[in-house]
């Protein structure tokens, strides 16, 4: 007779081994190593909460310092590899296999460890894909998570950076895994409960508060005039024309420039109340002037942003906040919102090829995908209509005998040359070479050309929805590729023809006066201006203060 | 450092007072436009920190001259690694300032 309850029995055995260490659910930080050795078994699938921002850094350090003679062959599943510990765990022989989504700052070291055979990568995912697999075939046996505070029963308050915690805990706790939380403090009464205590097995107060990265802060002082010009084109040539009201912005100075032009340029064009009302977006400080000007009606966030706490608390009509007043973010739900409920994604990239495929892969770095592929992809399962979605769908289908449907706007915004004269337009993406050198199944493409609706550069906007052949598409891309080799190799006559058909539009075609493209058009020209716009509520991290 | 020189003819003579735009800073450039009677030509001298981009400079300046066919004008560029986008924008600004100043 088969035993149908082996997982629960195994769980009980782990909890029993650890129980001498715990007072209720509370375990001392000095016992953290013993706790992990008691509950983790060799070969376990372990989720370490490495978010985009909030990091379970203490538990990560303890994990990477375990004795590999006792604990080894772990299979790490985690959304972001942000800290050195996240790779130390492999270098020290504790873990062997990795499924992840984004590796940002650790990308170069990850590539080396993969090259040396120290890490076997299962797959590189988008956030939503990885979270989904937590409920299918990558369910964690043990999860090491991170919260702001716990009460004595083990209820958790995540603080504004809830991020991935709910999805990790849901997948682990309801499949009889073990959940261990590191918290900054243990208190009698929590401001609110983000994770109920019966989903949590052990709580450790970490010796230091967890690390949070201010990833979404862009200093307006660094925005260039070219970025102002491109932002003007985005607002007049895309946002106004398609009545874009539900959107997500990628991270970077290009999109920060758009945010800072809403209260000035967009206001002058009479667009307030007509564009940019609802956002799936982290609380970008650069959006403060647009919020204050009344452009923004609502924002749901993947995570929070350091320094925005008091501002968010003072603008509850705009943000999703708990009864305690602080932000409640949720990466999985905001990714779903960005995919299904937004009409536009706009973001920067490193390389675009002649088919419009866009990649941030560079040789010698395995950077992963994060959320961009889900934000920057037409949602094939979408069924509800909006003016933006319908217009894009009409343009893509005009003259073709197809059943009507809508399409998402996916805009790639790049200066034709990046710093050090690296061309953003290439015949062949570096992703191909990276795929070969790292033994990947496919070249890592961030956004596939078939999903890209517009490419915006300082030279103009290419509307790929209106292209009818591969040759047209190639010339539309060459036609905005500036003085890169790809741009210089354009067929000038065909490009002029595309311009006549408004497939390509130059700033002058959009009625944009380039002389207006100065930093004076930015609603804030410095971090200090953002603080002022917030009425003193925004409290930027020290590194962004120069006064 | 590299010095590049281009000369164009067939433009319209435009004698105004000199105009200077831009700054000498990383990723930026300084453009000086000044009247210079030289048999109906327009000369462009570029001193650039980035070596080996002569073909791109030629394409950028060719397009610039197509937009603004000037004669009896000398343009001097002091470049610290500006992208072509910045170069084009600064050139347009410099010429607009130069012509707008009309005497």
Contacts between the chains, C-beta under 8 A, distances in Angstrom:
chain1	res1	chain2	res2	distance
A	224	B	27	8.0
A	224	B	86	7.4
A	225	B	86	7.6
A	225	B	89	6.2
A	226	B	83	7.5
A	226	B	85	4.8
A	226	B	86	6.0
A	226	B	89	6.5
A	229	B	89	7.1
A	415	B	83	6.3
A	415	B	85	5.6
A	416	B	83	7.5
A	416	B	84	6.9
A	416	B	85	6.2
A	417	B	83	4.2
A	417	B	84	6.1
A	417	B	85	6.9
A	418	B	83	7.9
A	419	B	27	7.0
A	420	B	81	7.7
A	421	B	50	6.4
A	421	B	53	6.6
A	421	B	81	7.5
A	421	B	83	7.0
A	457	B	85	7.9
A	458	B	85	4.1
A	458	B	88	7.9
A	458	B	89	7.6
A	459	B	85	7.7
A	482	B	84	5.9
A	482	B	85	6.4
A	483	B	56	4.9
A	483	B	59	5.3
A	483	B	60	5.8
A	483	B	84	4.1
A	488	B	56	7.9
A	488	B	59	5.9
A	514	B	89	6.6
A	514	B	92	6.2
A	514	B	93	8.0
A	515	B	93	6.9
A	515	B	96	6.3
A	517	B	89	7.2
